[in-house]
Amino acid sequence: MTDPHLLGPGLLPTPFTAAEIRDATGAGMTVHLLLEGPDGPLGEHVNRFHDTDDEGATLDRWAVDDPKAVVSNRVTWVELQSHAAFDAETTSVSTVALSTPLGDLTCRRYDTADGVFWFSIDHPGMPVQHESDGLRTTVLSIERD
């Protein structure tokens, strides 16, 4: 049997499997995010998962200051998992404590060529924090249906 955390040769294991992301999302989930630049906050965004099934969900995304500009598309659980499939040669992984709006979390930290990603062990899905090119995205809250 193959490891469901491994999506291909030369890649590190992902922090979560597609099934773990699906199970954590349940019938639906809303994630509130804060985007920050070097000079401070840039705005808040929302990711809303709904119409979930065994294969995936509909993902709606919008900026809080422009709620009518919703971008909506269908995503699969494997597609979401693949966002955390990092190159083994250029990525280091460690387990760290991180203080976030969600509380003090134990995270797997991935230092990649494209940035740093913190995945909370207790919150399967997207990173609870990501930094790249002077920008930081932080999960402020997670609400499940």
C-alpha positions in Angstrom: 0.0 0.0 0.0 1.3 3.5 -0.8 1.5 6.4 1.6 -1.4 8.8 0.9 0.8 11.7 2.1 3.2 11.2 -0.8 1.9 12.6 -4.1 4.9 11.9 -6.3 8.6 11.2 -6.6 10.9 13.9 -5.3 8.2 15.4 -3.1 8.0 15.5 0.7 5.0 13.9 2.4 2.1 16.4 2.7 1.0 17.4 6.2 -2.5 16.0 5.5 -4.1 13.5 3.2 -7.0 14.4 0.9 -9.3 12.4 3.2 -8.1 14.3 6.3 -8.8 17.6 4.6 -12.2 16.3 3.4 -13.1 15.1 6.9 -12.0 18.3 8.6 -14.1 20.4 6.1 -17.2 18.3 6.8 -20.4 19.7 5.3 -18.8 23.1 4.9 -16.3 25.5 6.4 -15.5 29.3 6.4 -12.0 30.5 6.9 -11.2 34.2 7.7 -7.8 35.4 6.6 -5.7 38.5 7.3 -3.2 39.6 4.6 -0.3 41.8 5.8 2.5 43.6 4.1 5.7 45.1 5.4 3.8 48.3 6.4 0.8 46.6 8.1 -2.6 45.0 7.3 -3.7 44.9 3.6 -7.1 43.5 4.2 -9.2 40.5 5.3 -10.4 37.7 3.0 -12.8 34.8 3.3 -12.6 31.3 1.9 -16.0 29.4 2.0 -16.2 25.7 1.3 -19.7 24.3 0.5 -21.5 21.6 -1.5 -18.9 19.1 -0.3 -18.8 15.5 -1.4 -16.3 12.7 -1.5 -14.3 14.3 -4.3 -14.2 17.9 -3.4 -16.2 21.1 -2.7 -17.2 24.5 -4.1 -14.8 27.2 -2.9 -16.0 30.8 -2.8 -13.3 33.5 -2.1 -13.7 37.2 -1.6 -12.2 40.3 0.1 -14.2 41.4 3.2 -14.2 45.0 1.8 -15.8 43.8 -1.5 -18.1 40.9 -0.7 -19.9 41.0 -4.0 -16.7 40.2 -5.9 -16.9 36.4 -5.1 -14.7 34.1 -7.1 -16.1 30.6 -7.1 -14.7 27.3 -8.4 -14.8 23.6 -7.8 -11.8 22.1 -6.0 -10.9 18.5 -5.3 -9.5 17.3 -2.0 -6.4 16.0 -3.8 -5.9 19.4 -5.5 -5.9 21.1 -2.1 -3.6 18.4 -0.7 -1.2 19.0 -3.6 -0.7 22.7 -2.7 1.4 21.3 0.2 3.5 18.9 -1.9 6.9 20.5 -1.7 10.1 19.6 -3.3 12.2 17.4 -1.1 15.5 18.8 -2.2 14.7 22.5 -1.6 12.4 22.2 1.4 13.1 21.7 5.1 10.4 20.6 7.6 10.3 21.1 11.3 7.8 20.9 14.1 7.3 24.3 15.9 5.0 26.1 18.3 3.2 29.1 16.8 1.1 31.7 18.5 -1.9 32.6 16.2 -5.4 34.0 16.5 -6.5 30.4 16.7 -4.4 30.0 19.9 -1.0 28.4 20.5 -0.6 25.7 17.9 1.8 22.9 17.2 2.7 23.3 13.5 4.7 21.6 10.8 6.8 24.4 9.3 7.9 24.0 5.7 10.7 26.3 4.6 10.6 26.3 0.8 12.1 28.2 -2.1 8.8 30.1 -2.4 8.2 31.0 1.3 7.4 29.6 4.7 4.2 27.7 5.5 2.9 26.7 8.9 0.3 23.9 9.0 -1.4 23.3 12.3 -1.5 19.6 13.2 -5.0 20.2 14.7 -6.4 22.0 11.6 -6.1 19.8 8.5 -6.2 22.0 5.4 -4.6 25.2 4.4 -1.6 26.6 6.3 -2.6 28.7 9.4 0.2 31.1 8.3 2.2 31.7 5.2 5.0 34.2 4.4 6.4 35.0 1.0 7.8 38.0 -0.8 7.3 40.3 2.3 3.6 39.3 2.6 2.0 37.3 5.4 -1.3 35.5 5.4 -2.7 34.4 8.7 -5.9 32.4 9.5 -8.0 34.5 11.9 -10.8 32.0 12.4 -12.3 28.7 11.2 -16.0 28.1 11.3 -17.6 24.8 10.4 -21.2 24.3 9.3 
